[in-house]
């Protein structure tokens, strides 16, 4: 595993975002088909998994990452 640095974290985020964008681009056309419900369920499960992981890790390490992220700056 690479040493944890802001640069390494950003590299991982850039790679993850590229994959998420690819999945989103694949999903959008399917929203107009009979696969809409399946795609929506997949995205809900994916987003839920991220939120649950952040919560669980925060409890494990005693640092709440969500507390430091400004929802106002996101939305």
Secondary structure, DSSP 8 states (H G I E B T S, - for coil): -----HHHHHHHHHHHHHHHHHHHHHHHHHTTSTTHHHHHHHHHHHHHHHHHHHHHHHHHHT--HHHHS-HHHH-
